[in-house]
């Protein structure tokens, strides 16, 4: 089958499901089968946005913890 004959990839997960997958990935508790299933269904733009949001929240939480301990 050539690339022209392949059906288009259907993305099915919404942003909140993508955020959940990204958060589980941050923790490192994704099973191989879940990873493969998500890789087929996640919207790459949602993954990037969710990753940036999760990283920003992580940095803010760490900064708040440090300020509470130091102050």
SERO-4910 file (N, C-alpha, C, O; in steps of 0.05 Angstrom, whole numbers):
BEGIN
 pado doro    nc1    nc2    nc3   cac1   cac2   cac3    cc1    cc2    cc3    oc1    oc2    oc3
  Unk    A     17    -24      0      0      0      0     17     25      0     35     28     17
  Unk    A     12     43    -18     27     67    -19     16     87      2     -6     82     12
  Unk    A     30    109      7     21    129     26     -5    141     17    -21    150     34
  Unk    A    -10    143     -9    -35    155    -18    -59    138    -12    -81    148    -10
  Unk    A    -56    112    -10    -78     94     -6    -84     89     24   -105     78     31
  Unk    A    -66     98     42    -71     94     70    -93    113     80    -94    137     71
  Unk    A   -111    104     97   -131    122    107   -119    142    126    -98    136    139
  Unk    A   -131    166    128   -119    186    146   -121    177    175   -139    162    183
  Unk    A   -102    186    191   -101    179    219   -123    195    233   -125    219    230
  Unk    A   -140    181    248   -162    194    262   -153    199    291   -148    180    306
  Unk    A   -153    224    298   -146    232    326   -172    232    341   -192    245    333
  Unk    A   -173    219    364   -197    216    379   -197    228    407   -218    234    418
  Unk    A   -173    233    418   -172    242    446   -174    273    447   -163    287    430
  Unk    A   -189    282    466   -192    311    469   -169    322    486   -151    307    494
  Unk    A   -169    348    491   -146    361    504   -142    350    533   -120    346    541
  Unk    A   -164    346    547   -162    337    575   -151    308    576   -136    301    595
  Unk    A   -158    291    557   -147    264    556   -117    266    549   -101    250    559
  Unk    A   -110    284    532    -82    289    525    -67    298    549    -44    289    554
  Unk    A    -79    317    565    -66    327    589    -61    304    609    -40    302    621
  Unk    A    -80    286    611    -77    263    629    -54    245    620    -38    237    636
  Unk    A    -52    240    594    -30    224    583     -3    237    588     16    224    595
  Unk    A     -2    264    585     23    278    589     31    277    619     54    274    625
  Unk    A     11    281    637     17    280    665     27    253    674     46    250    690
  Unk    A     15    231    663     24    205    670     52    201    659     69    187    671
  Unk    A     58    213    636     85    211    625    105    226    642    128    217    645
  Unk    A     97    248    654    115    263    672    123    246    696    146    246    705
  Unk    A    103    231    706    108    213    729    124    189    721    139    178    737
  Unk    A    122    181    696    136    158    686    122    131    690    135    110    691
  Unk    A     96    132    692     80    108    697     63    100    673     40     92    677
  Unk    A     73    102    649     58     94    625     67     66    617     90     60    615
  Unk    A     47     49    613     53     22    603     58     24    572     50     43    559
  Unk    A     71      4    562     78      4    533     53      4    516     52     18    496
  Unk    A     33    -11    524      8    -13    508     -7     14    509    -18     23    488
  Unk    A     -8     27    532    -20     53    534     -5     74    517    -18     91    504
  Unk    A     21     72    517     37     91    502     31     88    472     27    108    458
  Unk    A     30     63    463     25     58    434     -3     68    426     -7     79    405
  Unk    A    -23     62    444    -50     71    438    -52    101    437    -64    112    419
  Unk    A    -39    114    457    -39    144    457    -25    155    433    -34    175    422
  Unk    A     -3    143    425     12    153    402     -5    153    377     -1    169    359
  Unk    A    -24    134    375    -41    133    351    -63    154    353    -74    162    332
  Unk    A    -71    162    377    -95    179    380    -90    207    388   -108    224    385
  Unk    A    -67    213    399    -62    240    409    -57    260    386    -45    254    366
  Unk    A    -67    284    391    -62    306    372    -35    318    380    -32    327    403
  Unk    A    -16    319    362     11    329    369     11    358    380     26    365    398
  Unk    A     -7    375    370     -9    402    380    -18    402    409     -8    417    425
  Unk    A    -37    385    415    -47    383    443    -24    373    461    -22    382    484
  Unk    A     -8    355    451     14    344    468     34    367    474     43    369    497
  Unk    A     41    383    455     60    405    459     48    425    479     62    433    498
  Unk    A     23    433    475     11    452    493      8    440    522     15    454    541
  Unk    A      0    415    524     -2    403    550     25    400    564     27    404    588
  Unk    A     45    394    549     72    392    560     82    418    570     95    419    592
  Unk    A     78    440    555     86    467    564     71    475    590     83    485    608
  Unk    A     45    470    590     29    476    614     38    460    638     42    471    659
  Unk    A     42    434    634     51    417    656     78    425    667     83    425    691
  Unk    A     97    432    649    123    441    657    122    467    672    136    471    693
  Unk    A    105    486    663    103    511    677     91    508    705    100    520    724
  Unk    A     71    491    707     59    485    733     79    472    752     80    479    775
  Unk    A     94    453    742    115    440    758    135    460    768    143    459    792
  Unk    A    145    478    751    164    498    759    152    517    780    165    523    800
  Unk    A    127    525    776    114    543    796    111    529    823    115    541    844
  Unk    A    103    504    823    100    489    848    127    486    862    128    490    886
  Unk    A    148    480    847    174    478    859    183    505    871    195    505    892
  Unk    A    178    526    857    185    553    867    170    559    892    181    570    911
  Unk    A    144    553    893    129    557    918    139    541    941    140    550    963
  Unk    A    147    516    936    158    499    957    184    511    968    188    512    992
  Unk    A    201    519    950    227    530    958    222    556    974    236    560    994
  Unk    A    204    573    965    199    598    980    188    592   1007    194    607   1026
  Unk    A    171    572   1010    159    565   1036    181    554   1055    180    560   1078
  Unk    A    199    539   1044    220    527   1060    241    548   1068    249    549   1091
  Unk    A    249    565   1050    269    585   1055    258    608   1071    272    619   1089
  Unk    A    234    616   1066    222    640   1079    210    633   1105    200    650   1118
***
